[in-house]
């Protein structure tokens, strides 16, 4: 109870001064259980860098977490998501958080191309063979949209000489997996490059029998990205015979789902445990 009160008081203080809830979470997150290798280049451009969090405790999982942050494709900085990487490292995962180019510097699909390049770097540096599937791709919001397209549309990894078969599973946290971005005024300019073929920006259109397994998590109170995105994607995956698990959580909104990674007891949801249990069945 004391911890919950402390968290609530801290969040109130920081939010009253204009800090985002993610910044608050980062400040409150422990600086332990990992070794950080920051600003590793996966490409030649300025934002093509990633941070690698390696657990200091053993055993270390063979699986690698690649976390793709959201921000409406126009904002985000990898160093602000230490609060996500730290609990994954504490659970025994190497966690990698890449930056990618954002609007207005680029439009769709360039941010997807950046993340695909980052995943190719991870595969070549952390996988033992071409056949090893040990990358778990986790994304929140716009990051889940990117993760889904890279997992489902083989063209992105194909450009790097690879295929989605290197992905053990992809995890969507409140992802806009079935929406039409041209119908949202604030992000329409980002996707006008494909206004005559908007299906290219809708992950649900690329599900096939060969798609990697999918874990789809959503908050029922999410009014930023509606739950129906995950429900529709789950149905599409199941119709193609893809291993899929969809879970929705009561009393949880868009930001709360992400924040629950760092404080599962406080939010009553444990996404990392959900990921561990889901991927364990893929190895059995």
C-alpha positions in Angstrom: 0.0 0.0 0.0 2.8 2.4 0.8 4.4 1.8 -2.5 1.2 2.4 -4.3 0.7 5.7 -2.4 4.3 6.7 -3.2 3.8 6.0 -6.9 0.5 7.9 -7.0 2.0 10.9 -5.2 5.1 10.9 -7.4 2.9 10.7 -10.6 0.7 13.6 -9.4 3.7 15.8 -8.6 5.4 15.1 -12.0 2.3 15.4 -14.1 1.4 18.7 -12.4 4.7 20.0 -13.7 4.1 18.9 -17.2 6.0 15.6 -17.3 4.6 12.7 -19.3 3.6 9.5 -17.4 6.4 7.7 -19.3 9.0 10.1 -18.1 7.7 9.6 -14.6 8.0 5.9 -15.0 11.5 6.2 -16.2 12.5 8.3 -13.2 11.0 5.8 -10.8 12.4 2.7 -12.6 15.5 1.1 -10.9 19.0 1.6 -12.4 19.9 -2.0 -11.8 20.0 -5.5 -13.2 21.4 -4.5 -16.6 24.5 -3.3 -18.4 23.8 -0.6 -21.0 25.6 -0.3 -24.4 24.1 2.9 -25.8 24.0 4.5 -29.2 25.1 1.4 -31.2 24.8 2.2 -34.9 22.7 -0.2 -37.0 22.8 2.0 -40.1 24.6 5.1 -41.4 21.9 7.8 -40.6 21.7 9.9 -37.4 18.7 8.2 -35.8 19.7 4.7 -36.9 21.1 3.8 -33.4 19.9 1.4 -30.7 20.5 0.7 -27.0 21.3 -2.8 -25.8 20.4 -3.7 -22.2 22.2 -7.0 -21.1 21.1 -8.6 -17.9 23.7 -8.8 -15.1 21.9 -11.8 -13.5 21.9 -15.3 -14.8 20.5 -17.3 -16.5 20.1 -15.1 -19.6 17.3 -16.1 -22.0 18.2 -17.2 -25.6 15.3 -15.0 -26.7 16.0 -11.3 -27.5 13.4 -8.6 -26.9 13.3 -5.8 -29.5 11.0 -3.0 -28.2 9.5 -0.5 -30.6 8.2 2.6 -28.9 5.2 4.6 -30.1 4.6 8.3 -30.5 2.3 8.7 -33.5 5.2 8.2 -35.8 6.3 11.8 -35.0 8.0 11.6 -31.6 10.0 9.2 -29.5 13.5 8.7 -28.1 15.0 5.3 -27.2 16.7 6.6 -24.0 13.2 7.5 -22.6 12.2 3.8 -22.6 14.8 2.5 -20.1 11.8 1.9 -17.8 10.6 -0.8 -20.3 14.1 -2.3 -21.0 15.0 -2.6 -17.3 12.2 -5.0 -16.3 12.8 -7.2 -19.3 16.5 -7.3 -18.3 15.4 -8.2 -14.8 13.4 -11.1 -16.2 16.6 -12.4 -18.0 16.1 -11.0 -21.5 18.6 -9.0 -23.5 16.4 -6.0 -24.4 17.1 -3.8 -27.4 15.5 -0.4 -28.1 16.1 1.2 -31.5 15.5 4.7 -32.6 14.0 5.3 -36.0 13.4 8.3 -38.2 10.2 10.2 -37.6 7.8 12.6 -39.4 8.3 15.2 -40.7 11.8 14.0 -41.6 10.3 11.0 -43.3 6.9 9.5 -44.1 5.5 6.0 -44.5 7.2 3.5 -44.9 10.7 4.8 -44.1 10.3 4.3 -40.3 9.4 0.7 -41.0 12.5 0.3 -43.2 14.6 1.7 -40.3 13.2 -0.8 -37.8 13.6 -3.7 -40.3 17.3 -2.7 -40.6 17.6 -2.7 -36.8 16.1 -6.2 -36.6 18.5 -7.4 -39.2 21.3 -6.0 -37.1 20.0 -7.8 -34.0 19.7 -11.1 -35.9 23.2 -10.9 -37.3 24.7 -10.0 -33.9 22.6 -12.1 -31.5 21.5 -15.2 -33.5 23.7 -18.3 -33.9 22.4 -19.3 -37.3 20.2 -18.3 -40.1 17.5 -20.7 -38.9 17.4 -19.5 -35.3 14.1 -17.8 -34.3 14.9 -15.9 -31.1 13.7 -12.4 -31.7 10.5 -11.3 -29.9 9.3 -8.1 -31.4 7.3 -6.0 -29.0 5.7 -2.7 -29.9 3.3 -0.2 -28.3 0.8 1.9 -30.2 2.5 3.2 -33.4 5.4 0.9 -32.5 3.1 -2.1 -32.5 1.9 -1.0 -36.0 5.5 -1.0 -37.1 6.2 -4.3 -35.4 3.1 -5.9 -37.1 4.0 -4.7 -40.6 7.6 -6.0 -40.3 6.4 -9.3 -39.0 3.6 -9.8 -41.5 4.8 -8.1 -44.7 7.9 -10.0 -45.9 9.1 -7.1 -48.1 10.6 -5.2 -45.1 13.0 -7.9 -43.9 13.3 -9.1 -47.5 15.1 -5.8 -48.3 17.7 -6.8 -45.7 18.1 -10.3 -47.1 16.0 -11.9 -44.4 12.4 -13.0 -43.9 9.9 -12.8 -41.0 10.8 -16.4 -40.2 13.6 -15.0 -38.0 10.9 -13.6 -35.6 9.8 -16.0 -32.9 6.7 -14.0 -32.1 5.4 -10.4 -32.3 3.6 -8.7 -29.5 1.2 -5.9 -30.0 0.5 -3.6 -27.0 -2.5 -1.4 -28.0 -1.6 -1.5 -31.7 -3.6 0.2 -34.4 -3.6 -3.0 -36.5 -6.7 -2.5 -38.6 -7.3 1.2 -38.8 -7.2 3.6 -41.8 -4.6 6.3 -41.0 -6.1 8.6 -43.7 -9.2 9.0 -41.5 -7.2 10.5 -38.6 -6.5 14.1 -39.4 -3.4 14.4 -37.2 -1.5 11.6 -38.9 -2.9 11.7 -42.4 0.1 13.6 -43.8 2.4 10.8 -42.6 0.6 8.3 -44.8 -0.4 10.3 -47.8 2.5 8.7 -49.7 0.2 5.7 -50.2 -3.2 7.4 -50.3 -4.1 5.4 -53.4 -3.1 2.1 -51.8 -3.8 2.5 -48.1 -3.9 -1.3 -47.6 -0.1 -1.1 -47.5 -0.4 0.6 -44.1 -2.8 -1.8 -42.6 -1.1 -4.8 -41.0 -4.3 -6.9 -41.0 -4.0 -7.2 -44.8 -0.7 -9.1 -44.7 -1.6 -12.0 -42.4 -0.8 -15.4 -44.0 -0.4 -19.0 -42.9 3.4 -18.3 -42.6 3.1 -15.3 -40.3 4.9 -15.5 -37.0 2.8 -16.2 -33.8 1.1 -13.2 -32.4 0.3 -12.0 -28.9 -2.2 -9.2 -28.9 -2.8 -7.3 -25.7 -5.2 -4.4 -25.2 -6.8 -2.3 -22.5 -10.6 -2.3 -22.6 -10.6 1.4 -21.6 -8.3 2.5 -24.4 -9.8 5.5 -26.2 -6.7 6.3 -28.2 -6.5 3.0 -30.1 -9.7 1.0 -29.8 -9.7 -2.6 -28.7 -11.4 -3.7 -31.9 -8.0 -3.4 -33.6 -6.7 -6.3 -31.6 -9.9 -8.3 -31.9 -10.0 -8.0 -35.7 -6.3 -8.9 -36.0 -6.8 -12.0 -33.8 -9.7 -13.2 -36.0 -7.6 -12.6 -39.1 -4.7 -14.6 -37.7 -6.8 -17.4 -36.4 -8.5 -17.7 -39.9 -5.1 -18.3 -41.4 -4.1 -20.8 -38.8 -1.5 -18.6 -37.1 -0.8 -19.3 -33.4 -2.5 -16.3 -31.7 -3.4 -15.2 -28.2 -5.5 -12.1 -27.7 -6.2 -10.7 -24.2 -8.0 -7.5 -23.2 -7.8 -6.1 -19.7 -10.5 -4.3 -17.8 -9.8 -0.8 -16.3 -6.7 -0.3 -18.4 -6.2 2.4 -21.0 -3.6 3.2 -23.7 -0.7 4.4 -21.5 -1.6 2.1 -18.6 -0.9 -1.0 -20.6 2.6 0.1 -21.3 3.2 1.3 -17.8 2.1 -2.0 -16.4 5.4 -3.5 -17.7 7.2 -1.6 -15.0 4.6 -1.8 -12.2 2.5 -5.0 -12.8 1.4 -5.3 -9.2 0.1 -1.7 -9.3 -1.9 -2.1 -12.6 -2.9 -5.7 -12.0 -1.5 -6.8 -15.4 1.9 -8.4 -16.1 2.7 -8.1 -19.9 6.2 -9.6 -19.4 4.8 -12.8 -17.8 2.2 -12.9 -20.6 5.1 -12.9 -23.1 7.0 -15.5 -21.2 4.1 -17.9 -21.0 3.1 -17.3 -24.6 6.6 -17.9 -26.1 7.3 -20.8 -23.8 4.6 -22.8 -25.6 6.4 -22.1 -28.9 9.5 -23.8 -27.6 7.8 -26.8 -26.1 
